[in-house]
């Protein structure tokens, strides 16, 4: 490799590990060097002040037992060589300054055996046969980018492509699989076009690869121009369910958002990783809503991001969104629900506070100011403050630097509503703490936003008993109403918006765990939910009851609740898919049926009878059919289920059988075959 360097005369220190350095030359002349593999440092002591070309010859062996850096992604007896470099594995592939602050233009040339494909961040500008009969690929220079975004893939890739404006979207997969990428390819093309319109900034590369990896330790990675992903997120054939499609579309919308927020503009250091990930997690439902409004992607956002991160943030072990990161080894410790989900929920709260258009203009201004460079979270808040004229920096700083979240107490009296706040914790401890909270309210039939900027405040209201706090659940806080308010909410529960109903139920679930309310109040609202056709609340309560059943199944009130709730909801939507049914109903059935068959023998027997025709079972019910077969047939079901796993042609099909394999009480059944 060769690198152009410019700077003061003296030593050049590069990150490098797990390689053999053969030689170093500066401007064509041999240079001394010192390489310490344990320290991960290559030092070149005498680099001239002027711009110079440093050429490093090195050897890198690809180990069989790694799944990061440059590794073998296996399928059957074959494999492809691919890179996965975030946060700091580029140093295991080539000597470099392996920190996000250091950006460079990469010019790549790769020589391989003939018949092998090579993929990188940019298009191949030339391919020629060498004198010894091999193939040499030369790629276009990349934009200025950080090392962790570099990508190299070498293997027998099969490709399928589509145009999105001036950009070519390309699915790359192992042979015989690319046709299964049609849905994600078309969705990604629309997502790319949507982001260009939202950001008012064109995607800067000529192509975007979506590389489906058969063996991958994480979910997906936003390498600039070459997104990598598990096959199960990209290759969605006829055996994929509606939930699989929603998940795949969401993952791609997340990673494509990174092509601007993270790749075009990159954090200076890993303590701002949250801004990259939070923003992408916030943008993906926004974009999916434009493409598939019938999916109500904010439903999934509330369930999997906002509500899940509230639960994580209520623990004593939580951390601020902007966590202190002293070394790259600490980065993995902050890849969690707080960095992704809470950060995204706070961004949504700020968008609701400043307004959608002011938020969009702030995002665009931020990206234009720092394109091809690095920035801090403070730079983003400053941009939002300028476009909105509101104190965004002060509000945002409080939310990202403090651990935990507030519970807003609501008490009503004649002509008045009073709000108070304190930090909420699942251990029930009362602690001081206040945040500047944008309260999104419905008061006297109208929506309004006020800033609770202290411990308490009151507002006037003609009908205080009808106030709704945290309307549509745009804020990252829980709401504890007084007893009289809960009685009135229960009477009009069916008339509330689905997201408001879900927020009330989820808050009560948190309060139940913390001992702030008794079980009677929570299960009162679960019983109300059992009588409603509300997809989000159905999924949410199904999640809650599964957790409660795991820890308190013998409690009569828990057993009574799921015995009532699961059958009531499955009877409402039907156990089997109807012609013309909305995909959203199918995703709820998949969640609901998986729990129903674990608690209701009649339903389990009914679905177990369909196991003999498993391949003809609709994808939404396959997991439930497999579980039903396991719980009704016992030990005799294990070998047929294991055979399904071994015979499956892709990870998506295997994943639908895994829950059934965990249904056996004898752990030795699972341990030996899977090992």
Buried (B, 14 or more C-beta within 10 A) or exposed (E): BEBEBEEEEEEBBBBBBBBEBEEBBBEEEEBEBBBEEEEBBBBBEEBEEEEBEBBBEBEBEEEEEBBBBBBBBBBEEEBBBBBBBBBBBBBBBBBBBBBBEEBBEBBBEBEBEEEBBBBBBBBBEEEEEEEEEEBBBBBBEBBBBBBBBBBBBBBEBBBBBBEBEEBBBBBBBBEEBBEBBBBBBBBBBBBBBBBBEBBEBEBBBEBBBBBBBBBBEBBBBBBBBBBBBBBBBBBBBEBBBBBBBBBBBBBBBBBBBBBBBBBBBBBBBBBBBBBBBBBBBBBBBBBBBBBBEEBBBBBBBBBBBBBBBBBBBBBEEBBBBBBEBEEBEBBEEBBBBBBBBBBBBBBBBBBBBBBEEBBBBBBBBBBBEBBBEBBBBEBBBBBBBBBBEBBBBEBBBBBBEBBBBBBBBBBBEEEEBBBBBBBBBBEEEEEEBBBBBBBBBBBEEEEEBBBBBEEBBBBEBEEBBBBBBBBBBBBBBBBBBEEEBBEBBBEEBEEBBBBBBBBBBBBBBBBBBBEBBEBEBBBBBBBBBBBBEBBBBBBBBBBBBBEBBEEEEEEEEBBEBBEBBBBBBBEBBEBBBEEEBEBBBBBBBBBBBBBBBBBBEEBBEBBBEBBEEBEEBBBBBBBBBBBBBBBBBEEEBBEBBBEBBEEBEBBBBBBBBBBBBEBBEEEEBBEEEEE
